[in-house]
């Protein structure tokens, strides 16, 4: 199933105000439409933020996984282990994180 581009834009529009409010922004750097994988980059103040993993796992990843066709969301800037990301997701009530994230 291909990624629904309209839903992707809406999901980004939904999380962007939160990120902009902290001096950052988000952009899609890779969109593997047929594979269901999206890679995002957090820019601006987000690059040096100690809470980047929480922002990614909480609102960003959860919103994007709700988009039809997206099965995996990645952010190369997040350096936390899959186990740590899974624990964060549990604490935040976010979409579960598997070993591929």
C-alpha positions in Angstrom: 0.0 0.0 0.0 1.4 3.4 -1.0 1.7 6.1 1.6 -1.3 8.5 1.5 0.5 11.9 0.8 -2.5 14.0 1.9 -2.6 12.2 5.3 1.1 12.6 5.6 0.9 16.3 5.1 -2.0 16.6 7.6 0.0 14.6 10.2 3.0 16.9 9.8 0.7 19.9 10.0 -0.6 18.5 13.3 2.8 18.0 15.0 4.6 21.0 13.5 3.1 23.7 15.8 4.5 21.8 18.8 7.9 21.6 17.3 7.8 25.2 16.0 6.9 26.4 19.5 10.3 25.1 20.7 12.3 26.7 17.9 12.5 23.7 15.6 10.8 22.2 12.6 10.3 18.8 10.9 10.8 17.7 7.4 10.6 14.4 5.5 14.0 13.5 4.1 13.0 10.2 2.6 9.7 8.7 1.7 9.8 5.0 0.5 6.2 5.0 -0.7 5.9 1.4 -1.6 7.8 0.1 1.5 5.8 2.2 4.0 9.0 3.8 5.5 9.4 7.5 6.2 12.5 9.2 7.5 12.2 12.5 9.1 14.7 15.2 10.3 14.1 17.5 13.1 15.8 20.9 12.5 16.5 24.2 14.2 16.6 24.0 18.0 15.6 20.3 17.9 19.1 19.3 16.7 20.6 20.1 20.1 17.6 19.3 22.3 18.1 16.7 25.0 14.4 15.6 24.6 14.6 14.8 20.8 13.9 11.1 21.5 10.8 11.9 23.4 9.6 14.3 20.7 10.2 11.7 18.1 8.7 8.7 19.9 5.7 10.7 21.3 4.0 13.0 19.0 6.0 12.7 15.7 6.2 8.9 15.3 2.7 8.3 16.7 1.1 10.8 14.3 3.0 9.5 11.3 2.2 5.8 12.0 -1.5 6.8 11.9 -1.1 7.6 8.2 -2.3 5.0 5.8 0.6 3.2 4.2 3.2 4.1 6.8 4.6 1.2 8.7 7.9 2.5 9.9 9.2 6.0 10.9 12.9 6.7 11.4 14.9 9.7 12.6 18.6 9.4 12.2 19.2 12.1 14.8 17.7 9.9 17.6 20.6 8.0 19.0 18.7 6.0 21.6 18.6 2.2 21.6 15.4 0.4 20.4 14.9 -0.7 24.0 15.1 2.9 25.3 12.7 4.0 22.6 10.2 1.2 23.5 10.4 2.3 27.2 9.7 5.9 26.2 6.8 4.9 24.1 5.3 3.0 27.0 5.7 5.9 29.4 4.3 8.4 26.8 1.4 6.1 25.8 2.7 6.3 22.2 2.7 3.8 19.4 4.8 0.7 20.4 8.4 0.7 19.1 9.9 -2.5 17.7 13.5 -3.3 17.1 13.3 -1.7 13.6 12.8 1.8 14.9 
